[in-house]
């Protein structure tokens, strides 16, 4: 069976750097931080009191009151990003076979805000008996954003969510890619969303000592590959890619932004939260992606790394890159855009894949910000070009995006320039 080629024909985003794709990209290239004090709740008693929040997002201006009550914040963000991507794609749904258009959309956690509010409300009024909103469960579950997107547009193709912690939305992209190239769908709306800047999420990650506590300087707190890094900065947002079978896209005259070349999946099989210290799962997932794409390491020009700014994770990923790419590692550009966006958890992979596509479009690598001179970790090889602090122009033929999740889940996707 000959596999079909898969391309990207639409993009949508709402992120800590901007409420659309272009604004997000411009601020990423400029090296702008999306971090600031938490406004979603009173974080004054928490170890971490800052995050990368989406700004100036008013659901009441986008959804009617009845709709807004049925959507958790993560679904609201997902729907808004999907609207931009669908408009961007130019798909005329009146002319399309909606049985052949699917939605595979990820969340690592889902509606945690709804869960907190409903369970908290129950315990506050426990003496009156159980009182829960009838929309509690359908607002909370991690698959509901995929369901809402399909219902809004009447899309009856494959429809589900992928949940693999911080690898979730890269998993979604890889699944969508595979279904299209196997001929199971013409178009799939894919990506991920997360809205976990809540007391339970921040408190839980603080209890694990996973997040930065640099409260005096939120904008510089996410500092991947620097010796002074002390954990990730939590973020929120959504990103959507419209994946489409190449001949279908050409037949309707679609603008093609990139081609999906291949994807890889693996497991560390090591620890519930820590990556393998030698990056065994990271090595395997990158090799799997290259093999799937039929590409050699030397054909990759840019890696958007997982790079969360955690003490162990950054070291193991840098080691894995050198092992997979050998001497060519030092000719790559590498950057962690989480230094600017924070970590969107289940939404991270989709945002980083989108930024790879924009990098391919503009032939520029966004930076890893917040590295200071002399702040070098002796366990990291700084012959690698981490694109510190300033974007770099260069030829980018293909980009690799890595995402690794709690539970040892690893997913990578390769995007390349489309050539007929």
C-alpha positions in Angstrom: 0.0 0.0 0.0 1.4 3.4 -1.0 1.2 5.9 1.8 -0.4 9.3 1.1 1.5 12.5 1.7 0.2 14.8 4.4 0.5 18.6 4.5 -0.5 21.4 6.8 -3.1 23.8 5.4 -4.3 25.8 8.4 -3.0 27.1 11.7 -4.6 28.5 14.8 -3.3 29.6 18.2 -4.1 31.4 21.4 -1.1 31.4 23.7 0.7 33.4 26.4 2.5 35.3 23.5 -0.6 36.2 21.6 -4.2 35.5 20.8 -3.5 34.4 17.2 -0.8 32.7 15.2 1.0 35.8 13.8 1.2 37.7 17.1 2.4 34.5 18.9 5.1 34.0 16.2 6.2 37.7 16.2 6.6 37.7 19.9 8.5 34.4 19.9 11.0 35.7 17.3 11.4 38.8 19.4 12.3 36.7 22.4 9.4 38.0 24.5 8.5 36.3 27.7 4.8 35.5 28.4 5.3 35.1 32.2 3.9 37.3 34.9 2.1 37.2 38.2 -0.9 34.8 38.4 -4.2 36.6 38.0 -6.5 33.6 37.7 -6.6 33.1 41.5 -4.9 34.4 44.7 -1.5 32.7 44.6 0.0 34.7 47.5 0.4 31.6 49.7 1.9 29.4 47.0 5.6 28.7 46.4 5.1 29.7 42.8 3.1 32.9 42.2 3.6 33.4 38.5 2.7 31.7 35.2 2.4 32.2 31.5 -1.3 33.1 31.2 -3.3 33.9 28.0 -4.0 37.6 28.2 -7.1 39.6 27.2 -9.2 36.6 26.6 -12.9 37.3 27.1 -15.1 34.3 26.6 -18.2 36.4 26.8 -17.2 38.2 23.6 -16.7 34.9 21.8 -19.5 32.6 23.1 -23.0 33.3 24.1 -23.8 33.0 27.8 -25.3 29.5 27.5 -22.4 28.2 25.5 -19.8 29.6 27.8 -21.3 27.9 30.8 -20.9 24.5 29.1 -17.2 24.9 28.2 -14.3 24.6 30.6 -11.6 27.2 29.9 -9.5 24.6 28.1 -12.3 23.9 25.7 -12.9 27.7 25.2 -9.2 28.1 24.2 -9.4 25.0 22.0 -12.5 26.2 20.1 -11.0 29.7 19.6 -7.8 28.3 18.1 -9.8 25.9 15.9 -11.9 28.8 14.6 -8.7 30.6 13.5 -7.3 27.4 11.9 -10.5 26.5 10.0 -10.7 30.1 8.7 -7.0 30.0 7.8 -7.4 26.7 5.9 -10.0 28.0 3.5 -12.0 24.8 3.7 -15.5 25.1 2.3 -17.4 22.6 4.4 -20.4 22.9 2.1 -18.3 21.3 -0.6 -16.5 18.7 1.6 -17.4 15.2 2.6 -17.7 15.7 6.4 -17.5 11.9 6.9 -13.9 12.2 5.8 -12.9 15.1 8.2 -11.9 14.2 11.7 -10.8 15.8 14.9 -8.0 14.4 17.0 -7.3 16.8 19.8 -5.3 16.5 23.0 -5.3 17.6 26.6 -2.9 16.3 29.2 -5.3 17.0 32.1 -8.5 18.6 30.7 -11.1 20.5 32.7 -9.3 20.7 36.1 -10.8 24.2 36.7 -14.3 22.7 36.5 -13.3 19.8 38.7 -12.0 22.1 41.4 -15.0 24.3 41.3 -17.5 21.4 41.4 -15.8 19.4 44.1 -15.0 22.5 46.1 -18.6 23.6 46.0 -19.7 20.1 47.1 -17.6 20.2 50.2 -18.6 23.7 51.1 -22.3 22.6 51.1 -21.8 19.0 52.1 -24.5 19.3 54.9 -27.1 19.9 52.1 -26.3 16.7 50.2 -24.6 16.2 46.8 -25.2 19.1 44.5 -23.4 19.0 41.1 -23.9 20.9 37.9 -25.3 18.5 35.2 -22.5 19.8 32.9 -19.8 18.8 35.4 -18.6 15.6 33.8 -18.9 16.8 30.1 -17.1 20.0 30.9 -14.3 18.2 32.7 -13.3 15.2 30.5 -10.2 15.4 28.4 -11.9 14.4 25.2 -14.6 17.0 25.2 -12.7 19.7 23.2 -12.4 17.2 20.3 -16.2 16.6 20.6 -17.1 20.3 20.7 -14.9 21.1 17.6 -16.6 18.2 15.7 -20.1 19.3 16.7 -19.5 23.0 15.8 -18.4 22.1 12.3 -20.4 18.8 11.8 -17.2 16.8 11.3 -18.0 13.1 11.4 -14.6 11.5 10.8 -12.3 10.0 13.4 -12.8 11.8 16.7 -10.9 11.3 19.9 -8.4 12.7 22.4 -4.9 11.6 23.1 -3.7 11.8 26.7 0.0 11.2 27.3 0.9 14.1 29.7 3.2 16.6 28.1 3.5 14.5 24.9 -0.3 14.5 24.3 -0.7 17.0 21.5 2.4 15.6 19.6 0.7 12.2 19.9 -2.4 13.8 18.4 -0.5 15.1 15.4 1.2 11.8 14.8 -2.1 10.0 15.0 -3.8 12.4 12.6 -0.8 12.1 10.2 -1.0 8.3 10.3 -4.8 8.2 9.7 -4.6 10.5 6.7 -1.6 8.7 5.1 -3.4 5.4 5.5 -6.4 6.8 3.6 -8.8 6.9 6.6 -9.5 10.6 6.3 -9.0 13.6 4.0 -8.6 16.2 6.6 -8.0 16.1 10.4 -8.2 19.1 12.8 -5.5 18.3 15.4 -3.6 20.0 18.2 -4.0 20.4 21.9 -5.1 22.7 24.7 -4.6 23.1 28.4 -5.8 25.5 31.1 -4.2 24.4 34.3 -3.3 27.7 36.0 -5.4 26.7 39.0 -4.8 26.2 42.7 -4.7 22.4 42.4 -2.4 22.3 39.5 0.0 24.9 40.8 -0.1 23.4 44.3 0.4 19.9 43.0 3.4 20.8 40.8 4.9 22.8 43.7 4.5 19.8 46.0 6.6 17.8 43.4 9.2 20.7 43.3 8.8 20.7 39.5 8.2 24.4 39.0 10.4 27.4 39.2 10.0 29.6 42.3 11.8 32.6 40.9 9.0 34.9 42.0 11.1 38.0 42.0 11.7 37.7 38.2 8.9 35.7 36.5 10.1 36.8 33.0 13.5 35.2 33.4 12.3 32.1 35.4 12.2 29.7 32.4 15.8 29.3 31.5 16.4 26.0 29.7 20.0 24.7 29.6 21.2 27.3 32.1 22.9 26.1 35.3 20.6 28.2 37.5 17.4 26.7 36.1 15.0 25.6 38.9 12.0 24.1 37.2 9.4 24.8 34.5 6.9 27.7 34.3 3.3 26.6 33.8 1.5 28.0 30.8 -1.9 27.7 29.2 -3.3 28.0 25.7 -4.3 26.1 22.5 -2.8 25.4 19.1 -4.5 23.8 16.1 -3.1 22.4 12.9 -5.2 21.4 9.9 -3.6 18.3 8.4 -4.7 17.3 4.9 -4.0 14.7 2.3 -1.8 16.3 -0.4 -3.9 15.6 -3.4 -7.0 16.7 -1.7 -5.3 20.0 -0.7 -4.0 20.5 -4.3 -7.4 19.8 -5.8 -9.0 22.6 -3.8 -6.1 25.0 -4.3 -5.2 25.2 -0.7 -2.1 27.1 0.6 0.4 24.5 1.9 2.5 25.7 4.8 4.6 22.5 5.4 4.6 18.8 5.0 4.5 16.3 7.8 7.4 14.0 7.1 7.2 11.5 10.0 6.5 10.9 13.6 8.0 8.8 16.4 6.8 7.4 19.7 8.6 5.7 22.5 8.7 5.2 26.3 11.4 5.7 28.9 10.1 2.8 31.0 12.1 4.4 33.8 10.3 6.7 36.3 6.9 8.3 36.7 8.2 11.9 36.4 11.9 11.9 35.7 13.4 11.4 32.2 16.0 8.7 31.8 19.3 10.3 32.8 21.0 9.1 29.6 18.0 10.1 27.5 17.3 6.5 26.3 13.6 7.2 25.4 14.5 10.5 23.8 17.1 8.9 21.6 14.7 6.2 20.6 11.8 8.6 19.7 14.0 10.8 17.6 15.5 7.8 15.7 11.9 6.4 15.3 10.8 9.8 13.8 13.8 9.9 11.4 13.2 6.3 10.3 9.5 7.0 9.8 10.3 10.0 7.6 13.0 8.1 5.7 15.4 10.9 6.6 19.0 11.1 7.7 20.0 13.2 10.7 21.8 15.6 8.4 18.5 16.6 6.8 17.3 18.2 10.0 18.2 21.9 10.5 16.3 22.8 13.6 15.1 21.0 16.7 12.4 22.6 18.9 13.4 20.7 22.1 11.2 19.7 25.0 13.6 21.8 27.1 11.4 22.5 30.1 14.1 24.1 32.3 14.2 21.2 34.8 17.5 20.1 36.2 17.5 16.5 34.9 15.4 16.8 31.8 17.5 19.4 30.0 20.7 17.4 30.5 19.2 14.1 29.3 17.8 15.7 26.1 21.0 17.4 25.2 22.8 14.1 25.6 20.2 12.3 23.5 20.6 14.8 20.6 24.4 14.3 20.5 24.0 10.6 20.5 21.4 10.6 17.7 23.0 13.4 15.5 26.7 12.8 16.3 29.1 15.5 15.1 26.3 17.0 13.0 24.6 18.1 16.3 26.9 21.1 16.3 25.6 22.3 13.0 21.9 22.2 14.1 20.0 25.1 15.7 18.3 24.1 18.9 15.8 26.1 20.9 13.3 25.8 23.7 10.4 28.1 23.0 9.1 27.1 26.5 11.5 29.8 27.7 8.9 32.2 26.4 5.6 30.4 26.4 6.0 28.4 29.5 5.0 24.8 29.5 1.5 24.2 28.1 1.6 20.5 29.3 -0.8 18.7 27.0 -0.9 21.7 24.6 2.9 22.1 24.4 3.6 19.8 21.4 1.0 21.4 19.1 2.3 24.9 19.9 5.9 23.9 19.3 5.0 22.1 16.0 3.2 25.3 14.9 6.3 27.3 15.7 8.4 24.9 13.7 6.1 25.5 10.7 6.5 29.3 11.1 10.2 28.8 11.3 10.1 26.9 8.0 8.0 29.6 6.5 10.2 32.5 7.5 13.6 30.7 7.7 14.3 31.9 11.2 14.9 30.0 14.4 13.2 31.5 17.5 15.5 31.8 20.5 16.0 30.2 23.9 15.8 33.2 26.2 17.1 34.0 29.6 20.6 32.4 29.3 23.2 34.6 31.0 26.9 34.7 30.3 28.7 32.3 32.6 25.5 30.5 33.7 26.8 27.2 32.2 26.0 23.7 33.5 29.1 21.5 33.4 27.0 18.6 32.3 25.7 20.3 29.1 27.8 20.6 26.0 27.7 24.2 24.9 29.1 23.4 21.5 25.5 22.8 20.7 23.8 25.9 19.3 20.9 26.5 21.7 20.0 29.8 19.9 20.4 31.7 23.1 18.6 35.0 23.5 18.3 36.0 19.9 16.6 34.5 16.9 18.8 33.4 14.1 18.2 33.4 10.3 19.3 30.2 8.6 18.2 27.7 6.0 15.6 25.4 7.5 14.7 22.5 5.3 13.2 20.4 8.1 12.5 20.8 11.8 12.1 18.2 14.5 9.8 18.8 17.6 10.3 16.8 20.8 7.8 16.4 23.6 8.3 14.1 26.7 5.6 13.5 29.3 5.2 12.2 32.9 4.9 8.4 32.7 7.9 8.3 30.3 5.8 9.1 27.2 7.8 10.5 24.3 6.6 11.8 20.9 8.4 13.6 18.1 7.2 14.9 14.8 9.2 16.1 11.8 7.9 18.9 9.6 9.6 19.9 6.3 9.3 22.4 3.5 6.7 21.3 1.0 8.3 20.5 -2.4 6.2 19.1 -5.2 
